[in-house]
């Protein structure tokens, strides 16, 4: 992509220099060679096609409006056209590049025996005048001031678009939030690893502590399995879970539950939020 941009920059600089020197052959050659680069690049052709589609969409939106007169809408559409990449490209292509290309590739003219390589249109004022007229006629026919504007718009827009392709918008990576460390300790109960002054005291002989420690080693436990561990009835075990969660949130100053009951059934510790260690 850097090489393509460098080629465009070089030919655009040649164009500006030729305009400054009022040289019709050099101006013609610079425009021709600049557009030759454009025509041979699929990436640029895609940029032009996208621009045409975007302009067509904008014009359709304006035409669908009812809050202004048709003449007002037509004027807006004319402004949209004149300020577009594809409008400038098509004008120069049709007025300069296509006629020069046809002349260069033609075998039906007086100079066919000496036309080798690039057409003499780019080398000789008399040949230039056959196709484009004198410099003064050329200025009138091609609207020299407009040509400069069109070339500037084409070049600036293409370079900008090519740089966007070369350096796409960076993808911002978001780090997953760090988990809160939770310690399950026979002596102290359940506490935060970053602040052990915030703790939920549970006796080492408590059935609730057994329940939590068991869930720390196994996910998605059914109620029957927990009954055996806690040696409690289904009713008592099921009632214990919300009470554990309530005290856990209050004592450790947290908003998330320690024990979850997924839609798939059973019980699990909230390991997505908490990094749980057993002591």
C-alpha positions in Angstrom: 0.0 0.0 0.0 2.9 2.4 0.7 4.2 1.8 -2.8 0.9 2.6 -4.3 0.5 5.8 -2.3 4.1 6.8 -3.3 3.3 6.3 -7.0 0.1 8.5 -6.7 2.1 11.2 -4.8 4.8 11.2 -7.5 2.3 11.6 -10.4 0.3 14.2 -8.6 3.5 16.2 -8.0 4.3 16.0 -11.7 0.7 17.2 -12.5 1.1 20.3 -10.3 4.5 21.1 -11.8 3.2 20.8 -15.3 0.3 23.1 -14.5 2.7 25.6 -13.1 4.7 25.5 -16.3 1.7 25.7 -18.6 2.8 22.6 -20.4 0.0 20.8 -22.2 2.0 17.7 -23.0 3.3 17.3 -19.5 -0.1 18.1 -17.9 -1.7 15.5 -20.2 0.9 12.9 -19.5 0.7 13.4 -15.7 -3.1 13.1 -15.7 -3.0 10.1 -18.0 -0.4 8.2 -16.0 -2.1 9.1 -12.7 -5.4 7.6 -14.1 -3.5 4.7 -15.5 -2.5 3.8 -11.9 -6.1 4.2 -10.8 -7.5 2.0 -13.6 -5.0 -0.8 -12.8 -5.7 -1.0 -9.0 -8.7 -3.1 -7.8 -8.4 -1.5 -4.4 -9.0 1.9 -5.9 -11.8 0.7 -8.1 -13.5 -0.7 -5.0 -13.1 2.7 -3.3 -14.7 4.5 -6.3 -17.5 2.0 -6.4 -18.2 2.4 -2.7 -18.2 6.2 -3.1 -20.8 5.9 -6.0 -23.0 3.7 -3.8 -22.8 6.2 -0.9 -23.6 9.1 -3.1 -26.5 7.3 -4.6 -27.9 6.6 -1.1 -27.5 10.3 -0.1 -29.3 11.5 -3.2 -32.1 9.0 -2.6 -32.6 10.3 0.9 -32.7 13.9 -0.3 -35.2 13.0 -3.0 -37.4 11.2 -0.6 -37.8 14.3 1.5 -41.0 16.4 1.5 -40.0 19.3 3.6 -38.4 21.2 0.7 -39.2 22.1 -2.9 -37.9 20.0 -5.8 -35.6 22.8 -6.9 -34.1 22.9 -3.4 -33.6 19.1 -3.5 -32.0 19.3 -6.9 -29.6 21.9 -5.7 -28.6 19.8 -2.7 -28.1 16.8 -5.0 -25.9 18.9 -7.3 -23.7 19.9 -4.3 -23.5 16.3 -3.2 -22.3 15.3 -6.7 -19.8 18.1 -7.2 -18.1 17.4 -3.8 -17.8 13.6 -4.4 -14.7 11.6 -5.3 -16.6 9.7 -8.1 -17.9 12.9 -9.7 -14.4 14.4 -10.0 -13.0 11.0 -11.2 -15.7 10.6 -13.9 -15.2 14.1 -15.3 -11.5 13.8 -15.8 -11.8 10.2 -17.0 -14.4 11.1 -19.7 -12.8 14.5 -20.7 -9.1 13.6 -20.7 -8.2 10.0 -19.9 -10.6 8.2 -22.2 -9.8 10.4 -25.3 -6.1 10.2 -24.7 -6.2 6.4 -24.2 -8.2 6.0 -27.5 -5.7 8.3 -29.3 -2.7 6.4 -27.8 -4.0 3.0 -28.8 -5.4 4.0 -32.2 -3.7 2.8 -35.4 -5.8 5.0 -37.6 -3.9 8.3 -37.7 -1.0 9.9 -39.5 1.6 9.3 -36.8 1.1 5.6 -36.4 4.6 4.7 -37.8 6.4 6.8 -35.2 4.0 6.2 -32.3 6.1 3.9 -30.1 5.6 3.5 -26.4 3.8 6.6 -24.9 1.8 8.6 -27.4 3.4 11.7 -28.9 0.6 13.6 -27.3 2.8 13.7 -24.3 6.0 14.8 -26.1 5.1 17.3 -28.8 3.0 20.4 -28.7 1.7 20.0 -32.3 0.4 16.5 -31.4 -1.1 17.8 -28.3 -2.9 20.5 -30.2 -4.4 17.9 -32.6 -6.3 16.4 -29.7 -6.6 19.0 -26.9 -6.0 22.3 -28.8 -3.6 25.1 -27.5 -3.0 25.7 -23.8 -5.5 28.6 -23.9 -8.1 26.5 -25.7 -7.4 23.6 -23.2 -8.0 26.0 -20.3 -11.4 26.9 -21.7 -12.4 23.4 -22.6 -11.3 21.6 -19.5 -11.9 24.4 -17.0 -8.3 24.5 -15.7 -9.3 25.7 -12.3 -11.8 22.9 -11.9 -9.2 20.4 -13.1 -6.9 21.4 -10.3 -9.8 21.1 -7.8 -10.9 17.7 -9.2 -7.3 16.3 -9.1 -6.7 17.6 -5.6 -10.0 16.1 -4.4 -9.2 12.7 -6.1 -5.7 12.6 -4.7 -6.5 13.7 -1.1 -9.5 11.3 -0.9 -7.7 8.3 -2.4 -4.6 8.7 -0.1 -6.9 9.1 2.9 -8.9 5.9 2.0 -5.8 3.9 1.2 -4.2 4.9 4.6 -7.4 3.8 6.3 -7.2 0.4 4.6 -3.5 0.1 5.5 -4.0 1.0 9.1 -7.5 -0.2 10.2 -9.1 1.0 13.4 -7.4 -0.7 16.3 -9.4 -3.3 18.2 -9.6 -2.3 21.8 -9.1 -5.3 24.1 -11.0 -5.2 27.3 -9.5 -7.2 30.1 -11.9 -9.4 32.0 -12.6 -8.0 35.5 -10.4 -9.6 38.1 -12.1 -12.1 40.5 -12.6 -11.4 44.2 -10.5 -13.7 46.3 -12.5 -15.7 48.9 -11.0 -18.0 51.5 -12.9 -20.8 53.2 -11.1 -21.5 56.6 -12.1 -24.0 59.2 -10.9 -21.7 62.0 -12.1 -18.3 60.8 -14.9 -19.1 58.5 -15.3 -17.4 55.1 -13.5 -14.1 54.4 -12.1 -11.9 51.7 -8.4 -12.5 50.8 -7.9 -8.8 50.3 -9.4 -7.9 53.7 -9.7 -10.6 56.3 -11.5 -8.2 58.7 -14.6 -8.8 56.6 -15.6 -12.3 57.3 -18.6 -14.6 57.8 -17.8 -16.7 60.9 -19.0 -20.3 60.6 -18.0 -23.1 63.0 -15.8 -25.9 61.6 -18.6 -28.3 62.7 -21.3 -26.3 61.0 -23.3 -28.2 58.3 -23.3 -25.0 56.3 -19.5 -24.9 56.2 -19.5 -28.5 55.0 -22.0 -27.6 52.3 -19.8 -24.7 51.1 -16.6 -26.7 51.2 -18.2 -29.5 49.2 -19.5 -27.2 46.5 -16.0 -25.7 46.3 -14.7 -29.1 45.0 -17.7 -30.1 42.8 -20.1 -28.2 40.5 -23.8 -28.7 39.9 -24.6 -30.8 42.9 -28.2 -32.1 43.3 -30.2 -31.5 46.5 -30.0 -35.2 47.3 -26.3 -35.2 47.2 -26.1 -32.2 49.5 -28.5 -33.8 51.9 -26.0 -36.6 52.5 -23.1 -34.2 53.0 -25.0 -31.9 55.4 -27.1 -34.8 57.0 -30.1 -32.4 56.8 -33.5 -32.8 55.3 -34.3 -31.4 51.8 -36.3 -28.5 53.4 -33.5 -27.5 55.8 -30.8 -27.8 53.1 -32.7 -25.7 50.6 -33.5 -23.1 53.2 -29.8 -22.9 54.2 -28.6 -21.7 50.8 -30.4 -18.3 50.7 -29.4 -17.7 54.3 -25.8 -18.4 53.6 -25.9 -16.1 50.6 -27.5 -13.3 52.7 -24.9 -13.5 55.5 -22.1 -13.8 53.0 -23.1 -10.6 51.2 -23.6 -8.7 54.4 -20.5 -9.8 56.3 -18.1 -9.5 53.4 -19.7 -6.3 51.9 -20.4 -7.9 48.5 -23.3 -7.8 46.1 -23.0 -11.3 44.5 -24.2 -14.6 46.0 -21.7 -17.2 46.9 -24.0 -20.1 46.0 -25.8 -20.3 42.6 -28.6 -22.4 41.4 -28.2 -22.6 37.6 -31.1 -23.1 35.3 -29.8 -26.6 34.6 -30.5 -27.5 38.2 -28.3 -28.3 41.2 -26.1 -26.0 43.1 -22.6 -24.4 42.4 -20.3 -21.8 43.9 -20.1 -18.5 42.0 -16.7 -19.2 40.5 -17.2 -16.6 37.7 -17.0 -13.8 40.2 -15.0 -15.4 43.1 -11.6 -17.0 43.2 -12.1 -19.5 46.0 -9.4 -21.1 48.2 -9.9 -23.7 50.9 -7.6 -23.6 53.9 
